[in-house]
Amino acid sequence: MDRRTRSTTANPLRRGADRTRTRLHVAFAVACALAVVCGVMIGQSVWNHGSGAAEEIARHRHTAMATTTAGTRYVASSGVSGLPVTVAAATWHYPANRAHTQTVPVPDGTRKGDAVRVWLDDNGDAAAAPPATVDIAASAIGYGTGALCGIVLAAGAVVFVRLRIVDAHSIKAWEAEWADIEPLWSGRLRPGRGAGDD
């Protein structure tokens, strides 16, 4: 085998700027890998916390059948969607000897006197349903993806700015070197030198 193919010396044409660019690309790849790990860990943490909270809420939630005492109307949602919610006044007994009358969310098309299922807390008052598994999963995916994207974008911005700086320095160095070499390469005389000077 030719000794030149086994040489471990650095490429003489490879400049410091080239090595810096390579290091920056490697650093960005590492940052992307770390972003995936962080995204998964944050998503898992949100899932675990959300699942635990949902289980705790579910222990203090009960369902009962209620009877609407009035027609439906729409109210503004307090949730993320902001869509109006159909509600109606309804009455129920929970515990069995205690009557409650409150305005509760009901399906569209519910009429006065219809039976509806309501979620209640330990005191028998109307309460929100425990978080659904799909909502917990969506939240975990959202936080995990947000963390991943945030890290990748931050690392990308830093690498982009650093590459622009390296490119600017490389162009200035190239122009300075060319200013020294171009007169010799082209045969153009430098100022102050005579035709017979060497």
Secondary structure by P-SEA (a helix, b strand, c coil): cccccccccccccccaaaaaaaaaaaaaaaaaaaaaaaaaaaaaaaaaaaaaaaaaaaaabbbbbbbbcbbbbbbbbccccccbbbbbbbccccccccccbbbbbbcccccccbbbbbbbccccccccccccaaaaaaaaaaaaaaaaaaaaaaaaaaaaaaaaaaaaaaaaaaaaaaaacccccccccccccccccc
